[in-house]
Amino acid sequence: MSVSITSLSFSSAKEALKTGLEAIKGGQTAFDLGSITTTDSSSIAVMLAWQRAAKAASTPLQFLNTPDNILSLAALYGVTDLLGLPAPVNAHGEATH
C-alpha cells in the first residue's frame, strides 16, 4: 500500500491521519511527501501521530521528499529529530539549527 497525500492541513488532517495509520498497519515504512502542495501546522501533528504509531508497532518510519515548509515547521516546534527529518536549509544552502 502506498500513501498518496497532496494536502496535510487542518481540512485534510483527519483523513490523512487515517490513511497513514492504515498504511503503517499494512507494513509501510516510508512516506513520500513530495506530492504535498498544501500544509500548515496540522502536518506536524499528523506526522507525529504516524511516528508514534510506527514506534508502537516497532516499525521504523521514514519521511521522504519532505517539503521545505514542513521542515521549517518541524524546526520551529523542535521536533525535527523526533520525526527523523533533516534540518531545513537557508537561502545560502546551509542547514539551520
NORLINTA-V369856 format. One record per residue. PHI is phi in whole degrees, -180 to 180 (* if undefined). Layout:
PHI + PHI
This chain:
* + -115 + -81 + -122 + -124 + -109 + -140 + -130 + -135 + -52 + -71 + -114 + -59 + -62 + -69 + -63 + -59 + -61 + -60 + -66 + -63 + -64 + -65 + -64 + -61 + -82 + 101 + -69 + -118 + -144 + -116 + -88 + -98 + -64 + -92 + -73 + -114 + -128 + -142 + -156 + -62 + -62 + -60 + -67 + -61 + -65 + -64 + -64 + -65 + -61 + -64 + -62 + -64 + -65 + -63 + -63 + -92 + 56 + -119 + -70 + -130 + -123 + -106 + -110 + 52 + -70 + -60 + -56 + -67 + -71 + -60 + -65 + -64 + -62 + -66 + -59 + -86 + 73 + -117 + -54 + -68 + -60 + -90 + 68 + -99 + -74 + -66 + -65 + -107 + -83 + -63 + -94 + 80 + -101 + -68 + -96 + -125
